[in-house]
Amino acid sequence: MGHWLQRNIIEPGKLPLLLALTAFVLTFLITRLVTRLIRAGKGPFGNVKAGGLHIHHVVPGVVLIVVGGFGAVASGRHGFGAAICAVLFGMGAGLVLDEFALILHLDDVYWTEEGRKSVEVVVLTAALVGLLLSGFSPFGVNDMSQEELHSRGDVISTVVVNFLFSLAVLSKGKARMAIFSVIVPLIGLIGLIRLARPGSPWARRFYRRRPRARAKSALRAYRHDRRWAGPRRKLQDLLGGKPDPVPPRAP
């Protein structure tokens, strides 16, 4: 384990990235645990208030991101300072993305259905950073040899082609696949081959006069959502807690 860590993490200068990812995940999990205890009225924790104003944890998160980010730029990738800044940045990112839905909606939607977006963004971010830590580079540049990397034209063409793949997958209504295809271009190729989701820009443009393609796209999207909606919801409930029930509307 020590040899692997030295060869794959420390020597390539990825230790700050590993520390940032670890701090990010732990901060999110601890924050969710504390907020769930506060919600249940258990433990010694409580909401932070100043002059009657509820201070959301996104505020100290922004402060930690600023301190850690600028500190990392100033310290470089090596040394004790870089490690401390990486931890601060990871903690700040965990606090900020835990309230991503609040920032997106500009409303306190933490325990609502809209608040589930925060959990999705955190999981997605952790997965992408994990791929970077494993040696994947954006737009498939990691797949190129040293000779190809020295050729500026090869690098640019690879980036452009994979970027267009990602845009095409995004236009098919597959946002998650488009994001992951930035790191793993093969995912973009798979998303490009498969049918677009109904209502996506691709479907409106290319399936307009193809009723069979529209029907097949709708059926595949229905089966996919039905298959994965339950497991995704259970995972979100496990990580972030169940949202508040929606109050019935008055007749």
Buried (B, 14 or more C-beta within 10 A) or exposed (E): EEEEEEEBBEEEEBBBBBBBBEBBBBBBBEBBEBBBBBBEEEEEBEEEEEEEEEEBBBBBBBEBBEBBBEBBEEBEBEEEBBBBBBBBBBBBBBBBBBBBBBBBEEEEBBBBEBBBBBBBBBBBBBEBBBBBBEEBBBBBBBBBEEEBEEEEEBBEEBBEBBBEBBEBBBBBBBEBBBBBBBBBBEBBBBBBEBBBBBEBEBBBEBBEEEEEBBEBBBEBBEEEEEEEEEEBEEEBEEBBBEBEEEEEEEE
